[in-house]
């Protein structure tokens, strides 16, 4: 997946999936580094979304990925 796919939710899903795979392989340092990337991307992607126009929904949809970290 390209870095600038224009679909932030896909980027979050992709990074979270990679983190889960590394965790299952016992590569916890790599998994935690990727989960930090998920958290950072989630914070960055949510900022442009207006509070009353979907930010809560965006954050709720991606809460599971951030909670893994």
ZIGINOR-V904790 format. One record per backbone hydrogen bond with DSSP energy under -0.5 kcal/mol. CO is the residue of the C=O (numbers start at 0). NH is the residue of the N-H. If there is no record, write none. Layout:
co=[CO | CO]
nh=[NH | NH]
This chain:
co=[1 | 6 | 6 | 7 | 8 | 9 | 10 | 11 | 12 | 13 | 14 | 15 | 16 | 17 | 18 | 19 | 20 | 21 | 22 | 25 | 26 | 27 | 28 | 29 | 30 | 31 | 32 | 33 | 34 | 35 | 36 | 37 | 38 | 39 | 40 | 41 | 42 | 43 | 45 | 47 | 49 | 49 | 50 | 50 | 53 | 54 | 55 | 56 | 57 | 59 | 61 | 62 | 63 | 64 | 65]
nh=[4 | 9 | 10 | 11 | 12 | 13 | 14 | 15 | 16 | 17 | 18 | 19 | 20 | 21 | 22 | 23 | 24 | 26 | 25 | 27 | 30 | 31 | 32 | 33 | 34 | 35 | 36 | 37 | 38 | 39 | 40 | 41 | 42 | 43 | 44 | 45 | 46 | 47 | 48 | 49 | 52 | 54 | 53 | 55 | 57 | 58 | 59 | 60 | 61 | 62 | 65 | 66 | 67 | 68 | 68]
